[in-house]
Structure formats: C-alpha cells, structure tokens
Amino acid sequence: MGFCTPQEHQEFLNQVGEFEHMLVSSGIILFKFYFSVSKDEQAKRFKERKTDPLKQFKLSPVDAKSQDLWDKYTEMKYSMLRASHTGNAPWVIIRSDNKKKARINCIKHILSGVQYASAKQPDLSISKKILIWGDEEIKLMEMALHQGKLKAKNI
C-alpha cells in the first residue's frame, strides 16, 4: 500500500523485538493483539458499509483494496508474527468474525494479565476458539500453506 518501503519494513522487523524487550524490561505491561477476521466476513462487512449510511464513514480507500491484497496481507501477517512473537512480548490473536465475543475475550485477557485488588474475582476464562497465542497462529498458517490452503509466496 506504500506506507513504507520494503527496506523500512525489514528494518522494523529487525528492530521491533529489541524495542519491545526494552519496554517490558522497564516495567511496561505490553499487550499485542491481532484482531483476525476471515476474508468472507470482511467482504460482508465492507458490503454493509457501502450500503448502510450509518457505516459508510468506516469505509476507506485502503479497505477497498484489502480484499484484492488478501494474500499479500497474509504474507505480511506471517512475517510480522515470526519476527515479533516473543516470550516477553507475545502476540495474541483474536478471532473477530463475532465482534462481541472477540471484544469480551480480549478484555478478559487484559484483566487476567494485570494485578488488581478486587473483592470478588471475576470469571476471566477465555474461549480457545476466539483467543490464541501467536505461536499457535504461526503453526496454523504453516499447516494451511502445506495443505495448499494459503497462497502466500513467502511463508
């Protein structure tokens, strides 16, 4: 999409791990969420945004091209996960075809990762169908590639 050059992208991938390590080492609680929507659900949402006057503000020129660039985005997602999913700054993938379930599971994950005083401990169990770790997503992407379900060239 031209937001950065290939060299800038590679520089980011090379440096992001150390940067995130410095943040965490300084005491910052770092959550990294990737809200993942299926191609079919994304197409459905874009169609609704084109026709619903209350949702048209959500549609951008970038969105219009995203369906055509799905395979390239998948490649970039994979390279980003491989470069930056680390033990001290892990990615959490949120399956977000169902927005409400995605948001609730994300909030529960945040609450379970932060120490706080509470008279009553809330139920913070998450759905493993909605929320998965980045390393699991990497494995799923690699399996899909080997089964011919992904077309990304560089995975």
N, C-alpha and C positions, 0 to 999 in steps of 0.2 A: 504493500500500500504506500510505500515511500516515506514512512515515518522515520526511518533511519537507513543508513547504508548497510550493506552486508558486513562491512568492517566494523561499524559501530555495534551491530547486533552481536558479532563474535566477541568484541571487547566486553560487552555487557555480560555475556555468558561466561567469559573467563574471570570476571571480577566479582560477580554477584555473590558467589559462595563466601568469599573472604569478607565482603561488606556485611553480609547477614551475620556471619560469625562475630564480627566486631560489635554489631548491635546487640546480639544476645549476650556476649561476654560483658557488656556494660550494664546488663540488668534489664534490658528491654524485653518485654514479652512479645514475641513476634508470631503472629498467625498469618499463614499464607493460604488463601482459599482460591480454588479454581472452580467457578460455577460452570459445569459442563451441561450443555443442552444438546439433545440429538438434532441431527440435520432436519428430520421431519418436523419436530416440534418447533425448531427455529423458523422453518418455512411457514408453518401455520401461524406463528406469532407475527411474522412480517406481513402476511396476508391480512391479518386482522388490523394491523397498524395502518395499512394502506387504505382500508375502508372505514375504519372507526374514527370519526373526527376527534374523539377524546384521547386517542392513542397516536394520532399522526405525528405529534411532536417528538415521539420516541424514535421515529424512523429517520436515519441519517444516510448520506451517500455511502458511508463505509458499510452500513448494514446492507444496502442494495447489492454490493459486490461480494458480500461474505459467503453467500451460497455458492457462487462460482469459484471461490477460493477455498472451499472446504478442505480439499486435500492438502493444500499448502498450509493452511492454518493447523491442520493435524500434524504436519511435519514440524511446525514451529512449536506446537504444544509439547511434542515429544522431546525436542532438543532442549526446551526450557526445563522440563521436568528432569531430564537426565543431568543437566548442568547444575540445577539448583535445589534438588530434593536432597537434603542432608539431615543427619541426625539432630543437629541443633536448630535447624530451620526447615522442618518438613513441610511439604505441600499436603493439603487436604483437598481432595476432590469432592465436590458436592454435585451429585446428580440432580439437575434442576428442571427436569421436564415438569415436575409438580412443584410450583413455586412455594406454596405454603409449607410442604414437607421439607423442602430444601432449606428454607429460612429457619424453621424450627430446629432442625438438626444442626445447622450452623451455630445458632445461638446456644444450644445445649453444649456443643463442643467448646465454645468460648468459655462458658460458665464453668465447665469441668476443668479447664486449664488455668483458672485464676483462683487464688486463695481468697476467701472472703468469709466474714463472720455471718452466720445465719442461724436463727433459732431453729429452723426446720430445713433439712437438706432436701432440695427438690429432686425429682426424678430426672436425671440427666442422661438416661440411656438413649443411645442413638441407633438409627437404622443402618445396618451394614449394606443395605441396598441403595441408600442415599449418600452416605458419607464413607469414603475410602481413603487410604493413605496414598501418597504419590507413588511409592514403590510398587504398590499393587496395580495402580493405573498403568505404569510403565510395562509391567508384565502382561497385563491385558492387551495393551496396544501391540506389544511384540507378538503375542499369540495370534491376534487378529491379522497382523501382517503375514505371518507364516501360513495362516489359513486362507490367505488371499482376500480377506475382508477389508483390508486397508490398501490404499493405492499410493500412499506417500512413498516417494522415491528414497528418501534418506533415512528412513527408520531402520 
